[in-house]
Amino acid sequence: MELVLWIDLLAGATGLTSLWLLRTGGTRGAGLMLVSLVLTMASGLMAIAFWTFRGDFSLAWWIPNLYCCSSRSPRSSR
């Protein structure tokens, strides 16, 4: 469980650093943002694997969340 926390913290730190670099004109901001997204995805997959191994899987939670993620929101039309 400790590994997930460190990946989450690293993903957050690289994401915030990439935003700061992009705002200040740094050339490495986009590459660092990609690293942050990959770390976030890896952390999410680790969490899903953990919940699956524990047997803590409920369609009552997944169905509304998948609907919210797949439906178009006003921000996604940009």
C-alpha angles and dihedrals in degrees: 000000000000092000092060091054092053092047090050092050092046091048091051093046094049091046094052092044091051091052090049091049092049092050093048094047098256115162096217097058096097093050092048090049089057090052089051092051092049091050091048091051092048091050091050092050090050090052092049090049090050093051091046094051090049090050090236095138120134126176088203087070099037100048097059092042094050089048091052092048094048100043119089114256125194090255095053093061093072 
